[in-house]
């Protein structure tokens, strides 16, 4: 049976402007520049607001008064209820603050050429006396060497792909592994270090034996066991280990990568006479405005067709949303950064040891914005400070109570753990329980499992693997 009923419900919806602002907020400055240039290509109503164009616009002849009167008397259709003249004559544009002492020319200097690892190896390969087919195999091998210098594909797969014998691939790989840097193209750490030892003159056979026959004990720092098995005293083993640790475990590092990831700060905080001021590094963001020719077409109701005006109307809304969203993005980021400075003033004055516990909600409540907005602002954006470059998320951390009842940031606890491990005895490094006890003696009641969690987050190995002789 069909019946009519009413139901009350709540739905959370976002306007197109809010969606656009949300997407722009999470973009770092380089990605924002790319997004704006993409919009410039797709929206004809957007154009760059350059000095030359401003001069041309000032020199442009104004429309005669008769034409304006004719437009005022023109029939207004339903879709033209908006005061288009007020909107279109609005010279709204986005003008980034370029530091006076810096110019675009200063930043856009060409980068010096850096030879990549692949180019370095290929040039050496072509100087060897290998046959043409072996050269082709060698090129294939080199293109499968990763950025740290290890072969990322097994020999059998390479042989199958090239339709050659595995032994032939092995022989070519052996040649490549002795190119500069020695050990390149190894399949694991053990092979990498062994190749480097075997290329030394004279060869230290005892060190080779450690890596070839006792690698697991070497990796797990069971030095007394190695000394017993090799019938050598611990001092000799110590000298051999010291020699091995001088070898290069990542021979591919130090060469230019095909994709270099640079951290470019979005913001900079400067201490100017005791007052912290925030500057945005948005000098390279294109300045935008509404295209003047389309402005004239929209105002000329006699010569512009209804379809054209409809199209201009839709693109105009998109253009204005983008310009307004860029303004709002800038204002929001500056507001969040300023509030972070207020909450973490001791950090900016004295350094990372004085960072306070703070969560996203603290900033969101302070500026009256949603937590998700603050999260978008702080994610993937960096600030340059007197103490280094930090991601904005760095300033947020959990709190731990000290014995005195004070709230302490977990980042401070991590720094203390790092300091304890740095100063621990080489032969008997502290385990997590001992570190927890030392922290408790300093007034920080931290559980052993919490110490283990923070140590793993800092990528510090367990005590057994930190042991030295």
LINWO-V197784 format. One record per residue. N is the residue number from 1. PSI is psi in whole degrees, -180 to 180 (NA if undefined). OMEGA is omega in whole degrees, -180 to 180 (999 if undefined). BURIAL is + if it has 24 or more other ideal C-beta (glycine too) atoms within 12 Angstrom, else -. Layout:
# LINWO-V197784
n->N psi->PSI omega->OMEGA burial->BURIAL
n->N psi->PSI omega->OMEGA burial->BURIAL
This chain:
# LINWO-V197784
n->1 psi->130 omega->-179 burial->-
n->2 psi->132 omega->176 burial->-
n->3 psi->159 omega->-179 burial->-
n->4 psi->134 omega->179 burial->-
n->5 psi->160 omega->178 burial->-
n->6 psi->144 omega->179 burial->-
n->7 psi->133 omega->180 burial->-
n->8 psi->125 omega->-180 burial->-
n->9 psi->161 omega->180 burial->-
n->10 psi->137 omega->179 burial->-
n->11 psi->140 omega->177 burial->-
n->12 psi->117 omega->-180 burial->-
n->13 psi->153 omega->177 burial->-
n->14 psi->138 omega->176 burial->-
n->15 psi->162 omega->178 burial->-
n->16 psi->-35 omega->179 burial->-
n->17 psi->-40 omega->180 burial->-
n->18 psi->-39 omega->178 burial->-
n->19 psi->-43 omega->180 burial->-
n->20 psi->-45 omega->180 burial->+
n->21 psi->-42 omega->179 burial->+
n->22 psi->-41 omega->-180 burial->+
n->23 psi->-35 omega->180 burial->-
n->24 psi->-33 omega->-178 burial->+
n->25 psi->-36 omega->-175 burial->+
n->26 psi->-1 omega->-180 burial->+
n->27 psi->131 omega->170 burial->+
n->28 psi->171 omega->-170 burial->+
n->29 psi->-37 omega->-180 burial->+
n->30 psi->-42 omega->179 burial->-
n->31 psi->-34 omega->178 burial->-
n->32 psi->-42 omega->179 burial->+
n->33 psi->-43 omega->179 burial->+
n->34 psi->-40 omega->180 burial->-
n->35 psi->-43 omega->-180 burial->+
n->36 psi->-41 omega->-180 burial->+
n->37 psi->-32 omega->176 burial->-
n->38 psi->-41 omega->177 burial->-
n->39 psi->-36 omega->178 burial->+
n->40 psi->-35 omega->-179 burial->+
n->41 psi->-29 omega->-174 burial->-
n->42 psi->-21 omega->-179 burial->-
n->43 psi->109 omega->-177 burial->+
n->44 psi->-18 omega->-179 burial->-
n->45 psi->-14 omega->177 burial->+
n->46 psi->141 omega->175 burial->+
n->47 psi->161 omega->179 burial->+
n->48 psi->137 omega->-179 burial->-
n->49 psi->77 omega->-178 burial->+
n->50 psi->164 omega->-180 burial->-
n->51 psi->-39 omega->-179 burial->-
n->52 psi->-41 omega->-178 burial->-
n->53 psi->-33 omega->178 burial->-
n->54 psi->-39 omega->179 burial->-
n->55 psi->-45 omega->179 burial->-
n->56 psi->-39 omega->-178 burial->-
n->57 psi->-38 omega->179 burial->+
n->58 psi->-31 omega->-179 burial->-
n->59 psi->-11 omega->-178 burial->-
n->60 psi->139 omega->-179 burial->-
n->61 psi->134 omega->180 burial->-
n->62 psi->153 omega->179 burial->-
n->63 psi->143 omega->179 burial->-
n->64 psi->154 omega->-178 burial->-
n->65 psi->-33 omega->-179 burial->-
n->66 psi->-39 omega->-179 burial->-
n->67 psi->-39 omega->180 burial->-
n->68 psi->-42 omega->179 burial->-
n->69 psi->-39 omega->180 burial->-
n->70 psi->-36 omega->180 burial->-
n->71 psi->-36 omega->-179 burial->+
n->72 psi->-30 omega->-179 burial->-
n->73 psi->-4 omega->-178 burial->-
n->74 psi->153 omega->179 burial->-
n->75 psi->136 omega->179 burial->-
n->76 psi->118 omega->179 burial->-
n->77 psi->173 omega->-175 burial->-
n->78 psi->-36 omega->-176 burial->-
n->79 psi->-2 omega->-176 burial->-
n->80 psi->32 omega->180 burial->-
n->81 psi->-23 omega->179 burial->-
n->82 psi->147 omega->176 burial->-
n->83 psi->87 omega->-174 burial->-
n->84 psi->-32 omega->-179 burial->+
n->85 psi->-40 omega->180 burial->-
n->86 psi->-41 omega->-179 burial->-
n->87 psi->-49 omega->-174 burial->+
n->88 psi->-27 omega->178 burial->+
n->89 psi->-1 omega->177 burial->-
n->90 psi->118 omega->-177 burial->-
n->91 psi->36 omega->-177 burial->-
n->92 psi->129 omega->177 burial->+
n->93 psi->165 omega->179 burial->+
n->94 psi->118 omega->-176 burial->+
n->95 psi->101 omega->178 burial->+
n->96 psi->153 omega->-179 burial->+
n->97 psi->101 omega->179 burial->-
n->98 psi->125 omega->178 burial->-
n->99 psi->137 omega->-175 burial->-
n->100 psi->-34 omega->-176 burial->-
n->101 psi->-4 omega->-178 burial->-
n->102 psi->142 omega->178 burial->-
n->103 psi->165 omega->179 burial->-
n->104 psi->-38 omega->-179 burial->-
n->105 psi->-36 omega->180 burial->-
n->106 psi->-39 omega->-175 burial->-
n->107 psi->-30 omega->-173 burial->-
n->108 psi->35 omega->177 burial->-
n->109 psi->148 omega->-178 burial->-
n->110 psi->144 omega->179 burial->-
n->111 psi->144 omega->178 burial->-
n->112 psi->145 omega->-179 burial->-
n->113 psi->135 omega->175 burial->-
n->114 psi->129 omega->-178 burial->-
n->115 psi->132 omega->178 burial->-
n->116 psi->163 omega->178 burial->-
n->117 psi->-43 omega->-180 burial->+
n->118 psi->-47 omega->179 burial->+
n->119 psi->-41 omega->-179 burial->-
n->120 psi->-42 omega->-180 burial->+
n->121 psi->-41 omega->-179 burial->+
n->122 psi->-41 omega->-180 burial->+
n->123 psi->-37 omega->178 burial->-
n->124 psi->-39 omega->-179 burial->+
n->125 psi->-42 omega->-177 burial->+
n->126 psi->-8 omega->176 burial->-
n->127 psi->-2 omega->177 burial->-
n->128 psi->172 omega->-179 burial->-
n->129 psi->23 omega->178 burial->-
n->130 psi->153 omega->177 burial->+
n->131 psi->166 omega->-176 burial->-
n->132 psi->-42 omega->-180 burial->-
n->133 psi->-37 omega->178 burial->-
n->134 psi->-33 omega->175 burial->+
n->135 psi->-42 omega->179 burial->-
n->136 psi->-41 omega->176 burial->+
n->137 psi->-43 omega->180 burial->+
n->138 psi->-41 omega->178 burial->+
n->139 psi->-41 omega->179 burial->+
n->140 psi->-42 omega->179 burial->+
n->141 psi->-47 omega->-177 burial->+
n->142 psi->-39 omega->179 burial->+
n->143 psi->-9 omega->178 burial->+
n->144 psi->17 omega->175 burial->+
n->145 psi->128 omega->-176 burial->+
n->146 psi->-179 omega->-171 burial->+
n->147 psi->-25 omega->179 burial->-
n->148 psi->-4 omega->172 burial->+
n->149 psi->10 omega->-178 burial->+
n->150 psi->149 omega->178 burial->+
n->151 psi->122 omega->-174 burial->+
n->152 psi->-3 omega->179 burial->-
n->153 psi->138 omega->-178 burial->-
n->154 psi->158 omega->-174 burial->-
n->155 psi->-42 omega->-179 burial->+
n->156 psi->-39 omega->179 burial->-
n->157 psi->-42 omega->178 burial->-
n->158 psi->-45 omega->180 burial->+
n->159 psi->-42 omega->-180 burial->-
n->160 psi->-41 omega->-180 burial->-
n->161 psi->-34 omega->-178 burial->-
n->162 psi->-2 omega->-180 burial->+
n->163 psi->48 omega->176 burial->-
n->164 psi->172 omega->179 burial->+
n->165 psi->146 omega->179 burial->-
n->166 psi->-34 omega->180 burial->-
n->167 psi->-36 omega->-179 burial->-
n->168 psi->-40 omega->177 burial->+
n->169 psi->-41 omega->179 burial->+
n->170 psi->-43 omega->-178 burial->+
n->171 psi->-38 omega->178 burial->+
n->172 psi->-39 omega->178 burial->+
n->173 psi->-38 omega->179 burial->+
n->174 psi->-36 omega->177 burial->+
n->175 psi->-45 omega->-179 burial->+
n->176 psi->-38 omega->-177 burial->+
n->177 psi->-15 omega->179 burial->+
n->178 psi->10 omega->171 burial->+
n->179 psi->175 omega->176 burial->+
n->180 psi->126 omega->1 burial->+
n->181 psi->142 omega->-178 burial->+
n->182 psi->138 omega->-180 burial->+
n->183 psi->-3 omega->179 burial->+
n->184 psi->144 omega->179 burial->+
n->185 psi->10 omega->177 burial->+
n->186 psi->157 omega->-178 burial->+
n->187 psi->-15 omega->177 burial->+
n->188 psi->173 omega->-177 burial->-
n->189 psi->-42 omega->-179 burial->+
n->190 psi->-48 omega->180 burial->+
n->191 psi->-40 omega->-179 burial->+
n->192 psi->-47 omega->-179 burial->+
n->193 psi->-37 omega->179 burial->+
n->194 psi->-42 omega->179 burial->+
n->195 psi->-43 omega->-179 burial->+
n->196 psi->-39 omega->178 burial->+
n->197 psi->-41 omega->-177 burial->+
n->198 psi->-17 omega->178 burial->+
n->199 psi->-7 omega->180 burial->+
n->200 psi->152 omega->176 burial->-
n->201 psi->120 omega->-5 burial->-
n->202 psi->159 omega->-180 burial->-
n->203 psi->131 omega->177 burial->-
n->204 psi->95 omega->-174 burial->+
n->205 psi->-33 omega->-180 burial->-
n->206 psi->-40 omega->178 burial->+
n->207 psi->-38 omega->177 burial->+
n->208 psi->-41 omega->179 burial->+
n->209 psi->-41 omega->179 burial->+
n->210 psi->-47 omega->-177 burial->+
n->211 psi->-37 omega->-175 burial->+
n->212 psi->-41 omega->-172 burial->-
n->213 psi->-19 omega->-176 burial->-
n->214 psi->37 omega->-174 burial->+
n->215 psi->-40 omega->-179 burial->+
n->216 psi->-42 omega->177 burial->-
n->217 psi->-38 omega->177 burial->-
n->218 psi->-45 omega->-178 burial->+
n->219 psi->-35 omega->-178 burial->-
n->220 psi->9 omega->174 burial->-
n->221 psi->42 omega->175 burial->+
n->222 psi->69 omega->-171 burial->-
n->223 psi->-36 omega->179 burial->+
n->224 psi->-38 omega->179 burial->-
n->225 psi->-41 omega->179 burial->-
n->226 psi->-44 omega->-180 burial->+
n->227 psi->-40 omega->-180 burial->+
n->228 psi->-44 omega->-179 burial->-
n->229 psi->-35 omega->-178 burial->-
n->230 psi->-2 omega->179 burial->+
n->231 psi->47 omega->177 burial->-
n->232 psi->155 omega->178 burial->+
n->233 psi->160 omega->-174 burial->-
n->234 psi->-31 omega->180 burial->-
n->235 psi->-40 omega->177 burial->-
n->236 psi->-43 omega->178 burial->-
n->237 psi->-40 omega->180 burial->+
n->238 psi->-42 omega->179 burial->-
n->239 psi->-40 omega->179 burial->-
n->240 psi->-42 omega->179 burial->+
n->241 psi->-41 omega->179 burial->+
n->242 psi->-38 omega->178 burial->-
n->243 psi->-42 omega->-180 burial->-
n->244 psi->-40 omega->-177 burial->+
n->245 psi->-12 omega->176 burial->-
n->246 psi->-11 omega->178 burial->-
n->247 psi->163 omega->-176 burial->+
n->248 psi->109 omega->-179 burial->+
n->249 psi->-14 omega->-180 burial->+
n->250 psi->76 omega->-174 burial->-
n->251 psi->-17 omega->-178 burial->+
n->252 psi->-13 omega->-178 burial->+
n->253 psi->152 omega->178 burial->-
n->254 psi->-3 omega->178 burial->-
n->255 psi->155 omega->-179 burial->+
n->256 psi->136 omega->176 burial->-
n->257 psi->159 omega->179 burial->-
n->258 psi->-31 omega->176 burial->-
n->259 psi->106 omega->180 burial->-
n->260 psi->126 omega->-180 burial->-
n->261 psi->112 omega->179 burial->-
n->262 psi->142 omega->173 burial->-
n->263 psi->110 omega->178 burial->-
n->264 psi->114 omega->-178 burial->+
n->265 psi->136 omega->175 burial->+
n->266 psi->-25 omega->-177 burial->+
n->267 psi->163 omega->175 burial->+
n->268 psi->134 omega->177 burial->+
n->269 psi->123 omega->-180 burial->+
n->270 psi->140 omega->175 burial->-
n->271 psi->105 omega->-178 burial->-
n->272 psi->101 omega->-180 burial->-
n->273 psi->44 omega->177 burial->-
n->274 psi->-3 omega->179 burial->-
n->275 psi->128 omega->-179 burial->-
n->276 psi->121 omega->-180 burial->+
n->277 psi->143 omega->-177 burial->-
n->278 psi->131 omega->176 burial->+
n->279 psi->137 omega->178 burial->+
n->280 psi->134 omega->178 burial->+
n->281 psi->63 omega->-178 burial->+
n->282 psi->28 omega->-179 burial->+
n->283 psi->-27 omega->-176 burial->+
n->284 psi->2 omega->178 burial->+
n->285 psi->126 omega->-178 burial->+
n->286 psi->140 omega->175 burial->+
n->287 psi->133 omega->-173 burial->+
n->288 psi->153 omega->171 burial->+
n->289 psi->170 omega->178 burial->+
n->290 psi->134 omega->-179 burial->+
n->291 psi->128 omega->-174 burial->+
n->292 psi->-33 omega->-180 burial->+
n->293 psi->-42 omega->177 burial->-
n->294 psi->-29 omega->175 burial->+
n->295 psi->-46 omega->-180 burial->+
n->296 psi->-40 omega->-180 burial->+
n->297 psi->-39 omega->-179 burial->+
n->298 psi->-35 omega->180 burial->+
n->299 psi->-24 omega->-178 burial->+
n->300 psi->87 omega->-175 burial->+
n->301 psi->-20 omega->-177 burial->+
n->302 psi->-40 omega->-173 burial->-
n->303 psi->-17 omega->-177 burial->-
n->304 psi->127 omega->-178 burial->+
n->305 psi->163 omega->-180 burial->-
n->306 psi->-41 omega->-179 burial->-
n->307 psi->-41 omega->180 burial->-
n->308 psi->-41 omega->180 burial->-
n->309 psi->-36 omega->177 burial->+
n->310 psi->-43 omega->180 burial->-
n->311 psi->-46 omega->-180 burial->-
n->312 psi->-39 omega->-180 burial->+
n->313 psi->-46 omega->-178 burial->+
n->314 psi->-41 omega->-180 burial->-
n->315 psi->-29 omega->178 burial->+
n->316 psi->-44 omega->179 burial->+
n->317 psi->-44 omega->180 burial->+
n->318 psi->-42 omega->-179 burial->+
n->319 psi->-44 omega->-179 burial->+
n->320 psi->-38 omega->177 burial->+
n->321 psi->-43 omega->-179 burial->+
n->322 psi->-48 omega->-179 burial->+
n->323 psi->-46 omega->180 burial->+
n->324 psi->-39 omega->-179 burial->+
n->325 psi->-35 omega->177 burial->+
n->326 psi->-42 omega->175 burial->+
n->327 psi->-49 omega->-177 burial->+
n->328 psi->-38 omega->178 burial->+
n->329 psi->-48 omega->-179 burial->+
n->330 psi->-46 omega->-179 burial->+
n->331 psi->-39 omega->-179 burial->-
n->332 psi->-45 omega->-180 burial->+
n->333 psi->-45 omega->179 burial->+
n->334 psi->-39 omega->-180 burial->+
n->335 psi->-43 omega->179 burial->+
n->336 psi->-44 omega->-178 burial->+
n->337 psi->-41 omega->180 burial->+
n->338 psi->-39 omega->179 burial->+
n->339 psi->-38 omega->176 burial->+
n->340 psi->-42 omega->179 burial->+
n->341 psi->-43 omega->180 burial->+
n->342 psi->-41 omega->-178 burial->+
n->343 psi->-30 omega->-175 burial->+
n->344 psi->39 omega->-175 burial->+
n->345 psi->-38 omega->-180 burial->-
n->346 psi->-34 omega->177 burial->-
n->347 psi->-48 omega->-177 burial->+
n->348 psi->-21 omega->179 burial->+
n->349 psi->-40 omega->-170 burial->-
n->350 psi->-13 omega->178 burial->-
n->351 psi->180 omega->-171 burial->-
n->352 psi->-20 omega->179 burial->+
n->353 psi->-16 omega->-175 burial->-
n->354 psi->19 omega->178 burial->-
n->355 psi->142 omega->-178 burial->+
n->356 psi->153 omega->176 burial->+
n->357 psi->138 omega->-178 burial->+
n->358 psi->140 omega->178 burial->+
n->359 psi->167 omega->-178 burial->+
n->360 psi->-35 omega->-178 burial->+
n->361 psi->-32 omega->179 burial->-
n->362 psi->-43 omega->179 burial->+
n->363 psi->-43 omega->-179 burial->+
n->364 psi->-44 omega->179 burial->+
n->365 psi->-37 omega->-177 burial->-
n->366 psi->-41 omega->-176 burial->-
n->367 psi->-2 omega->177 burial->+
n->368 psi->37 omega->179 burial->-
n->369 psi->167 omega->180 burial->+
n->370 psi->151 omega->179 burial->-
n->371 psi->-37 omega->-180 burial->-
n->372 psi->-33 omega->178 burial->-
n->373 psi->-45 omega->178 burial->+
n->374 psi->-38 omega->179 burial->+
n->375 psi->-42 omega->179 burial->+
n->376 psi->-39 omega->-179 burial->+
n->377 psi->-42 omega->-173 burial->+
n->378 psi->-14 omega->-176 burial->+
n->379 psi->121 omega->175 burial->+
n->380 psi->10 omega->178 burial->+
n->381 psi->144 omega->-173 burial->+
n->382 psi->152 omega->178 burial->+
n->383 psi->137 omega->177 burial->+
n->384 psi->124 omega->-180 burial->+
n->385 psi->177 omega->177 burial->+
n->386 psi->-23 omega->-175 burial->-
n->387 psi->8 omega->179 burial->-
n->388 psi->-175 omega->179 burial->-
n->389 psi->128 omega->-176 burial->-
n->390 psi->144 omega->170 burial->+
n->391 psi->144 omega->-177 burial->-
n->392 psi->-30 omega->178 burial->+
n->393 psi->-17 omega->180 burial->+
n->394 psi->-30 omega->-174 burial->+
n->395 psi->-2 omega->179 burial->+
n->396 psi->131 omega->-178 burial->+
n->397 psi->162 omega->177 burial->+
n->398 psi->163 omega->179 burial->+
n->399 psi->149 omega->177 burial->-
n->400 psi->137 omega->-180 burial->+
n->401 psi->131 omega->173 burial->-
n->402 psi->172 omega->180 burial->-
n->403 psi->-24 omega->180 burial->-
n->404 psi->-2 omega->179 burial->-
n->405 psi->4 omega->-180 burial->-
n->406 psi->148 omega->175 burial->-
n->407 psi->126 omega->-178 burial->-
n->408 psi->138 omega->179 burial->+
n->409 psi->143 omega->178 burial->+
n->410 psi->-20 omega->176 burial->+
n->411 psi->-35 omega->176 burial->+
n->412 psi->-39 omega->177 burial->+
n->413 psi->-42 omega->178 burial->+
n->414 psi->-42 omega->179 burial->+
n->415 psi->-38 omega->178 burial->+
n->416 psi->-41 omega->178 burial->+
n->417 psi->-44 omega->180 burial->+
n->418 psi->-41 omega->180 burial->+
n->419 psi->-42 omega->179 burial->-
n->420 psi->-45 omega->-179 burial->+
n->421 psi->-36 omega->179 burial->+
n->422 psi->-35 omega->-176 burial->-
n->423 psi->9 omega->-179 burial->-
n->424 psi->159 omega->178 burial->-
n->425 psi->139 omega->-178 burial->-
n->426 psi->-40 omega->-174 burial->-
n->427 psi->-24 omega->-180 burial->-
n->428 psi->73 omega->180 burial->-
n->429 psi->153 omega->-177 burial->+
n->430 psi->137 omega->172 burial->+
n->431 psi->176 omega->-175 burial->+
n->432 psi->-36 omega->179 burial->+
n->433 psi->-41 omega->179 burial->-
n->434 psi->-41 omega->178 burial->-
n->435 psi->-41 omega->178 burial->+
n->436 psi->-39 omega->179 burial->+
n->437 psi->-41 omega->179 burial->-
n->438 psi->-38 omega->177 burial->+
n->439 psi->-39 omega->179 burial->+
n->440 psi->-36 omega->178 burial->-
n->441 psi->-26 omega->178 burial->-
n->442 psi->-3 omega->178 burial->-
n->443 psi->12 omega->-179 burial->-
n->444 psi->109 omega->-176 burial->+
n->445 psi->89 omega->-177 burial->-
n->446 psi->131 omega->-179 burial->+
n->447 psi->157 omega->180 burial->-
n->448 psi->-43 omega->-179 burial->-
n->449 psi->-30 omega->176 burial->-
n->450 psi->-40 omega->175 burial->+
n->451 psi->-45 omega->180 burial->+
n->452 psi->-41 omega->-180 burial->-
n->453 psi->-47 omega->-180 burial->-
n->454 psi->-39 omega->179 burial->+
n->455 psi->-43 omega->179 burial->+
n->456 psi->-37 omega->177 burial->-
n->457 psi->-31 omega->178 burial->-
n->458 psi->3 omega->179 burial->-
n->459 psi->41 omega->175 burial->-
n->460 psi->127 omega->-178 burial->+
n->461 psi->169 omega->179 burial->-
n->462 psi->165 omega->-174 burial->-
n->463 psi->-39 omega->-178 burial->+
n->464 psi->-37 omega->-178 burial->-
n->465 psi->-7 omega->177 burial->-
n->466 psi->-4 omega->-175 burial->+
n->467 psi->139 omega->177 burial->-
n->468 psi->162 omega->178 burial->-
n->469 psi->NA omega->999 burial->+
